[in-house]
């Protein structure tokens, strides 16, 4: 199946853009999200190791940003509606199967994916700058922390500690999801395996643009 040029894609409505997602894109998102889910399990070990050191400083969320990677990275790769939620939920489900989190992981996956999805929708799935990726990662962290706030009665904690934990989570998400995700996207582009994806077409358009 051929893809429409990126300039044509920019004229599509969000429902039309969603309908344009190909089987190849769904499968790519699913395979990579599943692999990231396994990576989440491994990262849980890092989180548990660092928590005793970071928690007394109010920085236990400083390593939590990686759990936002799937929704930001795969959205940047495919650049179409629904991918953030789909990838985040699938990665979370895989993690939930191999860790103690179970279905709780699904809830986190949905919330985190929704946070990123809302930002991409705000920009009509047309702006994929590192700034927008960072906003998406931060929004994902914000919603995720809001859920923790309700679940774990963070209202009982001092306001300053809540703000510090939230800020550390958002910074972590920007670094470990937005910047790492963009790095991974560019590395994957070099393999030539995703030349039909919108990210590749966008890069090609930049290369073809006349230099001033």
C-alpha positions in Angstrom: 0.0 0.0 0.0 1.4 3.4 -1.0 1.3 6.4 1.2 0.1 9.9 0.2 2.7 12.6 0.2 3.2 14.4 3.5 1.7 17.6 2.1 -1.5 15.8 1.3 -1.5 14.2 4.8 -1.4 17.7 6.3 -4.7 18.5 4.6 -6.5 15.5 6.1 -8.8 15.8 9.1 -8.0 13.8 12.2 -10.6 11.1 11.5 -9.3 10.8 7.9 -5.7 10.6 9.2 -6.8 7.9 11.6 -8.4 5.9 8.8 -5.2 6.2 6.8 -3.2 4.1 9.3 -2.0 1.1 7.4 -1.6 -2.5 8.6 2.1 -2.1 8.4 2.0 0.9 10.7 -0.3 -0.9 13.2 2.0 -4.0 13.2 5.2 -1.9 13.5 3.7 0.0 16.5 2.6 -3.3 18.1 6.0 -5.0 17.7 8.0 -2.1 19.0 5.5 -1.4 21.8 5.8 -5.0 22.9 9.6 -4.8 22.9 9.4 -1.5 24.9 7.1 -3.3 27.4 9.8 -5.8 28.0 12.2 -2.9 28.4 9.8 -1.4 31.0 10.2 -4.6 33.0 14.0 -4.3 33.0 13.7 -0.6 33.9 11.6 -1.5 36.9 14.8 -3.0 38.3 16.6 0.3 37.8 13.7 2.1 39.5 13.7 -0.1 42.5 17.5 0.2 42.9 17.5 4.0 42.7 14.3 4.6 44.8 15.9 4.2 48.2 18.4 6.9 47.3 16.1 9.3 45.4 12.9 9.0 47.5 14.3 10.8 50.7 15.3 13.6 48.3 11.7 13.8 46.9 13.1 12.6 43.5 11.9 9.1 43.2 10.1 10.0 40.0 13.4 11.1 38.4 13.7 7.7 36.7 10.0 7.4 35.9 10.1 9.2 32.5 11.0 6.1 30.6 7.5 4.7 31.1 6.3 7.5 28.8 8.6 6.4 25.9 6.2 4.2 24.0 3.5 6.8 23.5 5.9 9.6 22.4 8.4 7.6 20.4 5.9 5.6 18.4 3.7 8.6 17.8 6.7 10.5 16.4 7.5 7.5 14.2 4.0 7.0 12.7 2.5 10.5 13.2 -1.1 9.5 13.2 -4.0 9.6 15.7 -4.5 6.9 18.2 -0.9 5.6 18.1 0.0 7.2 21.4 -2.8 5.4 23.4 -2.4 2.2 21.4 1.4 1.9 21.9 1.3 3.0 25.5 -1.5 0.5 26.5 0.2 -2.4 24.6 3.6 -1.7 26.2 1.9 -1.5 29.6 0.0 -4.7 29.1 3.3 -6.6 28.2 4.9 -5.1 31.3 1.9 -6.0 33.4 2.1 -9.7 32.3 5.8 -10.0 33.4 5.7 -7.9 36.5 3.6 -7.6 39.6 1.6 -4.7 38.2 -1.0 -6.7 36.3 -4.0 -4.7 35.1 -2.8 -1.7 37.0 -0.2 -1.3 34.3 -3.1 -1.1 31.7 -4.5 1.9 33.6 -1.2 3.7 33.7 -0.7 2.9 30.0 -4.0 4.4 29.0 -3.5 7.5 31.2 0.0 8.1 29.9 -1.0 7.5 26.3 -4.0 9.9 26.7 -1.8 12.7 28.0 0.5 12.5 24.9 -2.4 12.0 22.5 -4.1 15.2 23.7 -1.0 17.3 22.9 -0.6 15.8 19.5 -4.3 16.3 18.8 -3.9 20.0 19.9 -1.4 20.4 17.1 -3.7 18.4 14.7 -0.9 15.8 14.3 1.0 18.2 12.1 3.7 19.5 14.3 6.4 17.0 15.3 9.1 19.3 16.6 11.1 18.3 19.7 9.1 21.1 21.5 5.8 19.3 20.8 7.3 15.9 21.7 8.5 17.5 25.0 5.0 18.9 25.7 3.5 15.5 25.0 5.9 13.8 27.4 5.3 16.4 30.1 1.5 16.1 29.7 1.8 12.3 29.9 3.8 12.6 33.1 1.3 15.2 34.5 -1.7 12.9 34.0 0.2 9.9 35.4 1.2 11.8 38.5 -2.3 13.1 38.9 -3.5 9.5 39.0 -0.8 8.7 41.7 -1.9 11.7 43.6 -5.4 10.3 43.9 -4.5 6.6 44.3 -1.8 7.1 47.0 -3.3 10.1 48.8 -0.5 12.5 47.9 -2.8 15.2 49.2 -1.4 14.4 52.6 2.1 15.2 51.4 3.4 18.8 51.6 2.7 20.9 48.6 6.4 21.5 48.0 7.1 17.8 47.9 4.3 17.2 45.4 5.6 19.9 43.2 9.1 18.6 43.4 8.0 15.0 42.5 5.9 16.3 39.6 8.6 18.5 38.3 11.2 15.6 38.4 8.7 13.3 36.6 8.1 15.8 33.9 11.8 16.6 33.4 12.5 12.8 33.3 9.8 12.3 30.7 11.1 15.1 28.5 14.6 13.5 28.6 13.8 9.8 28.5 10.7 10.0 26.2 10.9 13.1 24.0 14.7 13.4 23.4 15.4 9.7 23.6 12.4 9.0 21.4 13.5 11.4 18.8 17.0 9.9 18.9 15.6 6.4 18.4 13.4 7.6 15.5 16.3 9.1 13.7 18.4 6.0 14.2 15.6 3.8 12.9 15.2 6.1 9.9 18.8 5.4 8.9 18.0 1.7 8.5 15.6 2.4 5.6 12.9 0.1 7.2 10.4 2.9 7.7 10.9 4.9 4.4 7.1 4.8 3.7 6.2 6.4 7.1 5.4 10.0 7.5 8.5 10.7 9.5 10.7 9.6 6.6 8.6 11.7 4.1 9.0 14.7 6.3 12.8 14.2 6.5 12.9 13.8 2.7 10.9 17.0 2.3 13.5 18.9 4.4 16.3 17.5 2.3 14.6 18.5 -0.9 13.8 22.0 0.3 15.9 24.7 -1.5 18.8 26.0 0.6 19.0 29.7 1.2 
